[in-house]
């Protein structure tokens, strides 16, 4: 391992980077003129203080805090990878609690934790293409959580007039201060508790389509080039011929 990787792995360095990231996020959130556009159904859900599941693409994670109610407890699902831990610490400095995601074989305890948090009236934020992609392709977790909890999923995205798109897998959008920004939310997606595997897959695809449409609309609002989704992943099928996420 080379020296610069060893330095970046040091706990003290990562804590410092998280502190710097949170300061920059505060600067962006306070100096960007944010416009929010929510359907009436979403506004009613927010005003009713019901628990909610909101989904942003990983590349728009920086704008997530601007699109969430300040008065509500917020818990974000973040990867346990060291980059996810850095993001987790930065968000914690902004008052966003984090729930560590897990490997496939450990997902049930994480789902139970999130169901409990929703039952307590909290708001859960998920990046359904994280932590490693493919970019702008939704995994099944948010839809499964909605089925187990009976809580609707609200797709949302955002963009800014002045930004830098990084060359990362998610084309991470770095908002620049003293700009204009927009947050768009789509219609809530309700997932029946008795939904079949085929229905869950249809709703997963609906979430993906709505998130991509919202992202394109937010970019087009400022005349920005639209970030395209990665190629759709091939999905394995079970013995009944159903697609598996």
C-alpha positions in Angstrom: 0.0 0.0 0.0 1.4 3.4 -1.0 1.9 6.2 1.4 -1.0 8.4 0.3 -3.5 5.5 0.6 -2.2 4.8 4.1 -2.6 8.5 5.0 -6.2 8.5 3.7 -7.0 5.5 5.8 -5.8 7.1 9.0 -8.8 7.8 11.3 -7.6 11.3 12.2 -7.3 12.2 8.5 -10.7 10.9 7.7 -12.3 12.7 10.7 -10.6 16.0 9.4 -11.9 15.3 5.9 -15.4 14.7 7.2 -15.3 18.0 9.2 -14.1 19.9 6.0 -16.9 18.2 4.0 -19.5 19.2 6.5 -18.3 22.8 6.5 -18.5 22.9 2.7 -22.0 21.3 2.8 -23.1 24.0 5.3 -21.7 26.7 3.0 -23.6 25.3 0.0 -26.8 24.8 1.8 -26.8 28.3 3.2 -25.7 30.2 0.1 -27.5 28.4 -2.7 -31.0 29.7 -3.5 -33.0 26.5 -3.3 -36.3 26.1 -5.1 -38.4 23.0 -4.2 -41.2 21.6 -6.3 -43.3 18.9 -4.7 -46.6 17.4 -5.8 -49.6 18.1 -3.5 -49.6 14.5 -2.3 -46.0 14.9 -1.1 -46.6 18.2 0.6 -49.5 16.6 2.4 -47.4 13.7 3.6 -44.7 16.0 4.8 -47.1 18.3 6.7 -48.8 15.3 8.3 -45.5 14.3 9.9 -45.9 10.7 8.8 -42.9 8.5 8.4 -41.4 8.6 4.9 -38.9 6.8 2.7 -37.1 9.2 0.3 -34.8 8.1 -2.5 -32.0 10.2 -4.2 -29.4 8.9 -6.6 -25.9 8.6 -5.1 -24.6 11.2 -7.5 -27.0 13.8 -6.0 -26.3 12.9 -2.4 -24.9 16.4 -1.7 -28.3 17.9 -2.4 -30.2 15.4 -0.3 -30.2 17.6 2.9 -31.7 20.6 1.0 -34.6 18.4 0.0 -35.5 17.0 3.4 -37.6 18.7 6.1 -35.4 20.3 8.8 -37.9 19.6 11.6 -37.9 15.8 11.2 -35.4 13.1 12.4 -33.6 11.8 9.3 -31.8 8.5 9.1 -29.7 7.9 5.9 -28.6 4.4 4.8 -24.8 4.7 4.2 -22.3 2.1 3.1 -19.8 0.7 5.7 -17.0 1.2 3.1 -14.5 3.8 4.2 -15.9 6.3 1.7 -19.3 5.7 3.1 -18.0 6.2 6.6 -16.6 9.6 5.6 -20.0 10.6 4.2 -21.6 9.3 7.3 -19.5 11.5 9.6 -20.1 14.6 7.4 -23.8 14.1 7.5 -23.8 13.5 11.2 -22.3 16.9 11.6 -25.4 18.2 9.8 -27.8 16.4 12.1 -28.5 13.4 9.8 -28.3 10.1 11.6 -26.9 7.2 9.6 -27.7 3.5 9.4 -24.8 1.3 8.1 -25.7 -0.8 5.1 -24.7 -4.4 5.1 -23.5 -7.2 2.9 -26.2 -9.3 1.2 -26.2 -12.0 3.9 -26.6 -9.4 6.7 -29.4 -7.4 5.2 -32.3 -8.6 7.3 -31.1 -7.0 10.6 -30.6 -3.7 8.7 -34.1 -3.9 7.2 -35.6 -4.6 10.7 -33.7 -1.5 12.1 -35.2 0.7 9.3 -38.7 -0.7 9.8 -38.4 0.1 13.5 -37.2 3.6 12.8 -40.1 4.2 10.4 -42.6 2.8 13.0 -41.2 5.5 15.4 -42.1 8.2 12.9 -38.7 8.9 11.4 -37.7 9.7 7.8 -35.4 7.3 6.0 -33.2 8.5 3.1 -31.8 5.9 0.7 -29.6 6.0 -2.4 -30.9 3.0 -4.3 -27.9 2.8 -6.7 -25.3 3.0 -3.9 -22.7 2.3 -2.8 -21.1 1.0 -6.0 -23.7 1.3 -8.7 -24.5 0.8 -11.5 -25.2 4.5 -11.8 -28.9 5.5 -11.7 -30.1 1.9 -11.6 -32.3 1.1 -8.6 -31.7 -1.9 -6.4 -34.7 -3.5 -4.7 -34.0 -2.5 -1.1 -36.2 0.7 -0.9 -39.2 -1.1 -2.5 -38.7 -4.0 -0.1 -38.6 -1.6 2.9 -41.8 0.1 1.7 -43.5 -3.3 1.5 -42.4 -4.4 5.0 -43.2 -1.0 6.7 -46.3 0.1 4.7 -44.6 3.5 4.2 -44.6 5.2 0.8 -41.4 5.8 -1.2 -40.9 9.4 -2.5 -38.4 9.7 -5.4 -36.5 13.0 -5.5 -33.6 14.6 -7.3 -31.9 18.0 -7.7 -29.5 20.0 -9.6 -27.7 23.4 -9.4 -26.8 26.2 -11.9 -23.1 26.0 -11.0 -21.6 22.6 -10.4 -18.7 20.2 -11.0 -19.4 16.6 -12.2 -16.7 14.3 -10.9 -15.4 11.4 -13.0 -16.6 8.9 -10.4 -18.8 5.9 -11.2 -21.9 8.0 -10.1 -20.8 11.2 -11.8 -21.0 12.9 -8.4 -22.5 16.4 -8.6 -20.5 18.9 -6.5 -22.7 22.0 -6.0 -20.8 25.3 -5.9 -21.7 28.0 -3.4 -23.7 31.2 -4.2 -25.6 29.5 -7.0 -29.2 28.5 -7.6 -30.6 25.0 -7.0 -33.7 23.0 -7.5 -35.1 20.0 -5.7 -37.9 18.0 -7.5 -40.0 15.3 -5.9 -42.2 12.8 -7.7 -45.5 11.1 -6.8 -45.2 8.7 -3.8 -45.0 5.0 -4.6 -47.1 2.8 -2.4 -46.1 -0.9 -2.1 -48.8 -3.4 -1.1 -47.7 -5.7 1.8 -48.9 -8.7 -0.3 -47.2 -7.6 -3.5 -45.9 -10.5 -5.7 -42.3 -10.7 -6.8 -43.4 -9.5 -10.3 -45.2 -6.5 -8.7 -42.1 -5.6 -6.6 -40.0 -5.7 -9.8 -42.5 -3.5 -11.6 -42.4 -0.9 -8.7 -38.6 -1.1 -8.6 -38.5 -0.2 -12.2 -41.1 2.6 -11.7 -38.8 4.1 -8.9 -35.8 4.0 -11.2 -37.8 5.6 -14.1 -39.1 8.4 -11.9 -35.7 9.1 -10.4 -34.1 9.3 -13.8 -36.9 11.6 -15.1 -36.6 13.9 -12.1 -32.8 14.1 -12.5 -33.1 14.9 -16.2 -35.8 17.6 -15.5 -33.6 19.2 -12.7 -30.6 19.3 -15.0 -32.6 20.7 -17.9 -34.1 23.4 -15.6 -30.6 25.0 -15.6 -29.6 24.0 -19.1 -27.2 21.5 -17.8 -26.2 18.3 -19.7 -28.2 15.3 -18.4 -26.2 12.5 -16.8 -27.2 9.2 -18.4 -27.7 6.0 -16.4 -25.2 3.2 -16.7 -26.2 0.2 -18.8 -28.9 -1.8 -17.1 -27.5 -4.8 -15.2 -28.5 -8.3 -16.1 -30.7 -9.8 -13.4 -30.6 -13.4 -12.5 -33.8 -15.4 -12.5 -35.0 -17.8 -9.9 -36.6 -21.2 -10.5 -40.0 -19.6 -11.2 -38.5 -17.3 -13.8 -38.7 -14.1 -11.7 -35.9 -11.6 -11.8 -33.8 -11.2 -8.7 -32.1 -7.9 -7.6 
